[in-house]
Amino acid sequence: MATQKLASDSLDRNNCPSFQGFLQRRVSTQPPAPCDYKVGDIVTVTNGYGIEIPGMRILGFEKKIDPEWRPTCFIFLDWDCYWFAVAQDDLKLEKAAQ
């Protein structure tokens, strides 16, 4: 069986100090609020223009929700703007993590 190719597979951040620092500072494996998703789930995200972008992997969750700025957005995806958390209402599950 062929492995599914994800949009995020082309992003190589393993040797990127700023990405690794971001993961240490901001990302948790546990959501800070009730959540239908978990790390490693593959999702389709609907962006602010209503465009669906499939094949995104969940990297993790915001360690702490900021109640003053986008409090429903606490899920980080493995995509070009990994630092910009999205809301679970903007996601659709494609494949659950093992």
C-alpha positions in Angstrom: 0.0 0.0 0.0 1.4 3.4 -1.0 2.0 6.0 1.7 -0.2 9.1 1.3 1.8 12.1 0.2 1.0 15.2 2.3 1.3 18.8 1.3 3.5 19.2 4.4 5.9 16.5 3.4 7.9 18.9 1.2 8.7 21.1 4.3 12.0 20.2 5.9 12.3 21.9 9.2 14.3 19.3 11.2 17.4 21.4 11.1 15.7 24.8 11.4 16.6 26.4 14.8 13.7 28.9 14.7 11.2 26.1 14.1 12.6 23.9 16.8 12.5 26.9 19.2 8.9 27.6 18.3 8.0 24.0 19.1 9.7 24.2 22.5 8.2 27.6 23.4 4.7 27.4 22.1 3.6 23.9 21.3 2.1 21.2 23.5 0.9 17.7 22.7 -2.2 18.2 24.7 -4.9 20.8 23.8 -5.6 23.6 26.3 -9.4 23.1 25.8 -11.7 20.3 24.7 -10.8 19.3 21.2 -11.8 16.7 18.7 -8.3 16.4 17.2 -4.9 15.0 18.3 -1.3 15.4 17.2 -0.6 13.6 13.9 -4.2 13.8 12.6 -4.4 14.6 8.9 -7.0 17.4 8.2 -8.4 19.7 5.6 -8.2 23.3 6.7 -10.6 26.0 5.3 -8.7 29.3 5.2 -10.1 32.7 5.7 -11.2 32.9 2.0 -13.1 29.7 2.2 -10.5 27.7 0.3 -10.1 24.1 1.5 -6.5 22.9 1.8 -6.2 19.1 2.2 -3.4 17.0 3.6 -2.3 19.1 6.6 -0.9 17.3 9.7 -1.6 18.6 13.2 1.7 19.6 14.8 0.3 20.3 18.3 -1.6 22.8 20.3 -1.1 26.2 21.9 0.2 25.7 25.4 -1.9 28.5 26.7 -5.0 30.2 25.2 -4.8 34.0 25.0 -8.4 35.1 25.9 -7.9 38.5 24.3 -6.7 37.3 20.8 -8.3 34.5 18.8 -9.2 32.3 21.8 -10.7 29.6 19.7 -7.5 29.2 17.6 -5.1 26.9 19.3 -4.2 24.2 16.8 -0.9 24.3 14.9 -0.6 22.7 11.5 2.5 21.6 9.6 2.3 24.1 6.8 4.0 27.3 5.6 2.5 29.4 8.4 3.0 26.8 11.2 3.1 29.6 13.8 -0.5 30.7 13.1 -2.9 28.6 15.1 -6.3 27.7 13.6 -9.7 26.9 15.1 -11.0 23.4 15.2 -14.2 24.7 13.4 -11.9 25.3 10.4 -10.8 21.7 10.2 -12.2 18.5 8.8 -10.6 15.1 9.7 -9.2 13.2 6.8 -7.3 10.5 8.7 -6.9 10.0 12.4 -3.4 9.5 13.8 -2.4 6.0 14.8 
